[in-house]
Amino acid sequence: MASRRRPRRRSWSSGDEQQFRRLVRQNTPTRDIARKLRRTPQAIRSKAHQMRMSLRPYARSRRRAR
């Protein structure tokens, strides 16, 4: 049976954090941020929580469709 490699954890550089902030401000979906930064969506959610940032889009209407 082949052994599975555990993914390495990469630390966040200041450049990664700046790009992360910029992408969040632009309402980029979590999955796309993860692809651009070469990280998992869960890592993106964790970093947003750590930085006290919301990943919820601001531009969406709050009214419900009837």
N, C-alpha and C positions, 0 to 999 in steps of 0.2 A: 504494500500500500504506500502510495506516495505521500510524503509529509507536506503539509500545507504551510506556506510561509506566512508569518504574521506581518501585516503591513507596518512599516516604520512610521513612527510619529514624527512629523516635521514641525519644528518650532515656527512661530509666526514672525516674520521679519517686519520691520517698520514699513517697508514697501508693500508687503502683503496686506498689512492693516490699512494703509492708505487706500489701496485699490479696493479693499473690502468696503470701507466707508463710502467710497465714491459709488460703487455698484449698488449699495443699499439705498443711498440717496436717490439713485436713478430708478428705484423700484424694480430692479432686476430680480427675476425669480430665483429662489434658492438653488434650484438645480443648475441654472446657468452660472451663478456665482461659483458653485462648486467646480464646474467644468473649467471655468476660466482660471481659477486659483489652483486647480489640480488637487482638490480635496474632496472629502465626502460631504454629502448634504448634512449629515449629522455633525460633522466638524464645523460647518458653517453655522448651524443653529446654536451649537455650544459657544462659539465665539461671539455670536450676536448677544446671547444671554450674558456672557462674561463682560461684554462691553456695554451692556444695558441698552441695546439697540433693538428696534422692532423690525422684523422682516415682513410685516404686513404692508401691502401696497396702500399708498395714501390717495391715489387718484381715483379709486373706485367709488362709485356712488353708494351712499349708505341706504338709499331707498330700495325696498324690495320690489321685485317684479310681481305683478299681480296677474 
